[in-house]
Amino acid sequence: MATPRMRTFISGLVLALLAVGLSVLAPGPAAAESEGRAALPDSFSWSSTGPLIAPRPDADHPIVSVKDPTVFRYKNRWHVYMTTANTAGAWSLSHTSFADWSQAAAAPQTFLDANPNIGNRYAAAPQVFYFAPQKLWYMVYQTGPPSYSTTKDPSKPESWSAPRYFFDAEPPVLTENKGSGFWLDFWTICDKADCYLFFSDDNGHQYRSRTTLAEFPNGFRDTEIVLAEPNRFDLFEASNVYRLGHSGKYLMLVEALATGSDWRRYFRAWTADSLGGTWTPLADTEANAFIRSNNVTFAEGEPAWTKDFSHGEMIRDGVDQTLTIDPCRLRFLYQGLDPAASGSYSQLPWRLSLLTQTNSSC
């Protein structure tokens, strides 16, 4: 027969075991944070800086714009690769690097035509990431078809290899649907098994090709349309796809033109449970856009220097091929434009600026 002292001891032991069991079953801080990182609001608001990166022409490079940035943190510095356009309408690439955003405007710019492997050729719309399985950095960009170069050190723009093509020929589904559009704005992202290449056609279609992680960068196949709009400007170009923390969910952004009002550029957004899955609208209208002039304010003392929110990239939580972002702290480096600017597209004075979300739901 148990004595009162034994019963007290057993009761205390049971309570202690229950407490341990409940603490094991309950989500810890890391799990709660991971769940929180999956959360995105149904509508968005942003604050923008003024222009941070502008053209820095020299005698051999009379550039008028910088655009289409890709951005990552490496060796305690920000690195930005971007498209340039010169007074003759020729497109190329450049690189800049700085420790802090306050230094971006004064940071030197290196033109990639000085890299003998790339040279003086058409190149545009770069995306840079670290492909961990090969311990190699990739730059995906346009040379007409989707191309890639590689390096061991992305802080050295002279080190990129000569471009290689992902495809031997244009996929038939693109040829059949692009109309008078183009094959452009290529974006690579991988999960644990596969790598996907997303791209646009300026004709109202968003495409996706797939290869395995082991085959990358070769073997892209199964090209299909994942989004389509009858108005080609509603699903135009400049797509981005990201993993939302460790939630298993993904975010896709695609640039559109506001044909229902001011014809300014803005971003629509969708989410999916997997990279190979179906994309569900999140903030995809002119009235409720992911990023648009009607949900962006400018930092105190900064004029509303642009009404266009165009081709850019999210600030990532790392550098690898999963392209993971923190949904609790969204920041987006974008190209903007003086509202009074006009003329041919290659001569428009695009500048780069940084958005920070102001209504995080975390």
Buried (B, 14 or more C-beta within 10 A) or exposed (E): EEEEEEEEEEEEEEEEEEEEEEEEEEEEEEEEBBBBBBBBBEEBBBBBBBBBBBBBBEEEBEBBBBBBBBBBEBEEBBBBBBBBBBEEEBBBBBBBBBEEBEBBBEBEBBBBBBBEEBEEBEBBBBBBBBBBEEEEBBBBBBBBBBBBBBBEEBEEBBBBBEBEEBBEEEBEBBEEBBEEBBBBBBBBBBBEEBBBBBBBBBBBBBBBBBBEBEEBBEEBEEBEBBBBBEEBBBBBBBBBBBBBBBBEBBBBBBBBBBEEEBEBBBBBBBBBEEBBEEBEEBBBBBEBBBBBBBBBEBEEEBEEBBBBBBBBBBBBBBBBBBBBBBBBEBBBBBBBBBBEEEEEEBBBBBBBBBBBBEEBEB
